[in-house]
Amino acid sequence: MAVIPFGASARVASIPQSRTAERANNFDALRLVAALSVMFSHSFLIAEGSEAHEWFVRLSGNQCVLGLAGVFVFFVISGYLVTGSYCRRPEPGRFALHRVLRIYPGLIVNLLVCAFVLGPLVTSLSWHEYLGSGKLYDYLGQYAVLTPRSPALPGVTFADNGVGNIVNGSLWTLRYEVMMYAMVLLLGLAGLLRLSTTLFLTALGITAVAFEKSLKPFGDFGEMAWLLGFFASGMAMHFLRPRLSFRWPYMLLALAVLAGFVWLHVFIMLFPLAGAYLVIGFATRHDPGLDYSRHLGDLSYGLYIYGWPAENLVAWLAHGHAAWWQVFLGAVAVAGPLAYLSWHLVEKRAIAWGRRRPTHEAMPYSQSTAS
């Protein structure tokens, strides 16, 4: 579904959820891999103006890039955790507050860094012209309301290719992530947050991918429908997980099924059927050697919001002639520390503040609703 100017393969990571210290699992590690996969794919796009030579494009028979598979992983995890969050504490105000605090504090700082540090460094305008340009405040305003478009900064071009003036192509998914949150909230308020509903939504999302050309007239809702199957399959896994076994033979079978989807050229459309099982099966394990966040914090959101600008910076420093691997490795070196600072100085503190807010006692969550 091509509704963004640099193609559907730039569907970047959905917003990761905060790690819960009460639960030992692999969620943070898997989100980190997904974030790096997005940066990997975008390194080709930013360095070459195209992802045609990206490795997973060839492996998947020109169906998708590795970063798009990372998006699927993010949406599955998000659907699973957000649904669980509401089911454990069905308090609409608290739920909405936590979702806002997970997105906006880190995003606002990112917008300011891009607008007032990266932009002035790269712009061809004088600082006076740059700071006085309406385009600067249009950039801030559009992203503040989670626009799916990619507004440019005044006089800023990072490389001479089709995406050279896009400051942060990763942020467009935020609107659809928030729409998914709103869907969970509305279903919860209506008493419809149950397995049967999530299975219906997963089927609806799969159908939307099959008929994606028909979604364009529906605008944002059409784009949400394209992403729905991945998020809803994560929602379904929240209800199905107690009934499923995640033994390695079954996981390997699901992986074989996913490979079969690649061979049949239905990888994207049917990913929710086997991919969600694999994602949640691996994420709910606990492999202590993968628990990097215990030492560094959850870096996935920071890599998501700083990865593309960091790749832009590397390309600009190389005068638009960096190879994809130079863009990728250089961006990891830049975005990694920024992600660390984002987590420890902004994200973690915002999450902790939200948890301290007074709230009413949680309503009992009936067994009938969860089935």
N, C-alpha and C positions, 0 to 999 in steps of 0.2 A: 504494500500500500504506500504510494508515493505522495505524501502530503507535505513533505519538508523539502526545502530546495536542494539538499544534497543527497536525496534518495532514501529509500526505505531502509537501507543497510545502516543508516546512522541512528537507528532507534537505540538510544543509549539507556544506560542503566536506570532502571526504576529505583526509587529512593529506598535505601536500606533501613531496617528497623534497628533500634538500640538493643544491645546485648543484655540479657537478663542474667544477673550473676547467680540467681538461684538454680539455673539449669546448665548443666555441662553438656555442650553440643558442638557441632561443627559449623554452625550458621555463619559465624564471623569469617571463618576460613573460606567457606564457599562463596560468600559475598566478595571477599577480597579477590578470589580467582575471577569472578564475574566482572569486577571492576577493571582488572588488568586485561581481561579479554576485550573489553570495550576500548580501552586505550590502544591495545594491539591493532585492532581493526582500523581505528581512526588514524593511526600512524601512517598507514597506506594512503588513506584519503587525504590527509593534510600534506604528505610529502609528494604524492603523485597526482592528486586531484581525482583519484578513482581508487576503488577497492578491488578492481578486476584481478590484481595479482595477489590478493590476500589468500593465505594458504587454505583456509576453510572453504573459500569459494570453490576451489578446485575439488577439495575433498567431498563437498556436498553436492557436486554436480551443478554448480552455479545457482544453488538455491538460496544461500544466505552466507553472511560473514560470521566469524566467530563472535564478534561483539553482539550480534543480534541474538545468538544463542545465549550469551550472557544476559541480555535483556530478559529472555524467557525465564532464566534462573531467578533473576531479581523479582520478577512479577509473581512467580510461584511462591517464593519465600515470603514476599509481602502479603499475598493473599492468605497464606497459612498463619502468619504471626498476627496480622491485624484482626483476622476473624477470631483467633484465640484470645486476643486482648479484649475484644468486646464481649465475648462469651464469658470470660472470667469476671469482668466488671462491667456489666451493661449499664453504664452511666454515660448518657450522651454528651454532657458537657465535658466531663473528664476525658472521654474518648477523643472529642474534637480538639481539646486543648493539647493533648499529647501528640496528635498528628501534626498540628500547626507548629509545635515546638520542635518536632523532629525535622521539619522542612525549612522553616523560615530563618531561624537565627544563623545557621551556616550559610544559607543562600544569600542573606543580606550582606554579610561580610564578604562573600565571594563577589557580589555585584560591585561593592565599593572598591575592592582590590582591582578588579578588571577595569572599572571606570576611571579610577584615580591613581593607579600605579601602572598597570599594563598599557592602558590607552595612551597616556601622556608620553610613555617611553617610545611608542611605536608611531604615533600619529605624524603625518606630514605637515600638520598645522602648527602654528605657534601655540604655546600654552594658553595665551589669552584667547585666541580664536577657538581653541579646543574647549576650554571651560565655559565659554560663552555660547557654544553651539547648542541649538535645540535638540540636535540628534543625541547628545550626551544624556539629556534628561528623558528623552524618548526611550533610550535604551534602558535606563533605570526603571522608568514607569511601566514599560511593557513587560519586563521580566518580573517586576514586583507583583503583577497580576497574572503571572504564569502564562505568558503568551506562548503558543506553540511555534511562533515564527522565530526568526533569528535576526533581530535588529543589529545593525552595525554601529560601531563607534565612529565619530567624525574623523575623517582623514586616516583611518586605520586600515591597512592592508598588510597581512602577514606573509603572503606568498602569491605569486602570479598564477593562480588557478581558480577553479570554480568555487572553492570554499575559502579563498584567501581573505575575505573580509568578514567571515563569520567568527565572532568573538568566542562564543561558547555554544556550540551545536548540541551539547549534551542536555541542556536544560529543558528542551521542549517536552520531554516526557512527564515533567512535574504536573502539568495540568491534568493529564489522564490518570496519574497516580492519585491525585486528590479526588478526582471523580470516582475512582474505585473506593476510596475511603468513604465518600458520601454515600455510595451504594451500600456498603456494609452497614453504615449507620442507619439508613432508611430501612433496610431489611430487618435490622435489629428492633427498631421502633415498631415495625409492623408485625413483629413476631414471626417473620419468615426466614430468619437466619438458621437454616437447617440443611441437612444433607441433600434432600430432594431439590431444594432451590439451587444449591451450588452445582449439582449435576446438570440441571437444566441450563444454567448460565454457561457452564463449560461447553455443552452442546451448541448453545447459541454462538459462542465465540468461535468454535470450530467452523460452524456454518458461515460466519462472517468472513473468515479467511478464505473459504471456498468461493465466496461471491464478493470479494473485496472491491471489484470494479463498480459494484452497485452501491457502495457505501459513501462515495464522494458527496452526493447531495445532502447527506446527513451531517456534514461538518465534523465538529468535535465528537459528537455521539457516534459517528461512523468510525472515527479513529479509535474511540474507546471500545467499540464493538470488536475491532480487529485485535485489540490487546486483551479482550475480556476472557478468552479461553485460558490464557496463561495464568491470570490472576485467579479466576474462578476455580481452576483445577487445584491451586494451592488452598483455596477455601475448602474445597471438597476433601482434600487430604487431612485437614484439621479434624473432620468428622470421621474419616475412614481409618486414620492411623491406628486407633486402638484395635481395629479388626484385621489389620494387615500384618503380614510377616515380612521383615526386611532382611531375611537371610541371604547370604551371598549368591546362592544358586538362582534365587528369584531376581536379585538385582542384575545378575549377568544376563538372565533371560530378557529383562526389560531393556537392557542395553542392546541386545541383539534385535529386539523389536524396533528400537529407535534406529538402528542401522538399516533395518528393512524399510523403514519410512524414508530414509535417504535414498535407497535404491529405487523405491517406487515414486520418488519425487513428490512426496507428501510430507516432508520433514516438518515444515513450519505448521501446516494445518493440523497434523496429528501429534505434534509434540506434547500437548497436554495429556495424552492418553498414557504414554510411557515416561515422558520426561518428568512429570510432576512426581511420580512414584520414585524415580531415581534421585531427584533433588531432595525430597523430604526424607527419603531413606538414608541418604548420606548425611544430610544436615542434622538429623536427630541422633546420629551416633556421637560418640565422644572419643576422639583420638587426641590424647594430651599433647602429642608432638605437633599438632596443627593449631593449637590454641595460642596463636601469636598475640591475640588481643589482650591476653592476661598480662602481657608485658608492654605492649605498645598502645593499646586502645583499639577501637573499631575504626579503621582507616578507610573503609569502603565508600562511605558517602563523600568524604573529602577527596578521594581519588576521582569519584564521579564528577564532582563539580569543578575540580581544578585540573583534571586530566587534559581536556581539550585546550584550555588556555595555555597550559604548560607546553603542549605540543606546538601550539601556535608560536610561542616564544622561541622554541628551539628552531623552528623553520625560519623565523624572521632573523635570528642571529646568524643562520647559515645563508642568508640572502635568498631563501627559497630553494636552495639546492641540496638540502640534506636528504640522505637515504632514509627509507622508512625505519630501519633499525636504529639509526641515530636519533630520529624523532622520538621513537618509543623509549629508548634507554635514557635519553636526555630528559624526557618528560617525567619518567618515573623518578629520576633524581631530583627534579624540581617539585613535582606534585606530592611526593612522599612526605617530605618535611612539612609542606603546607597542610596536608591531610592530618598529620600528627598534631599540629598547632590548632587546626580547626576542631578536632575532637576534644583536646584537653582544655582549650581556652573558651570554646563556644558551645559545641554540641553537648558535651557531657554536662556542662553547667546548666544549660537550658533544660535538659531532661531531668536533672536532679531538682531544679526549681519547680517543674511541673509536678513531680511526685510529692513535693511538700505542700502543694495547694490543698486546702481543706475540701472535703468532698462528702456528699451524703453517703450513707451506708449502701452498699451495692444491693440491688434487687436480686432476689433469688433467680437463678437461671434454670428454668424447668427442664427436666429430662426430655420432655416431648419436643421442646424447641431444638435440642441438639441431635435429634434423630431424623 
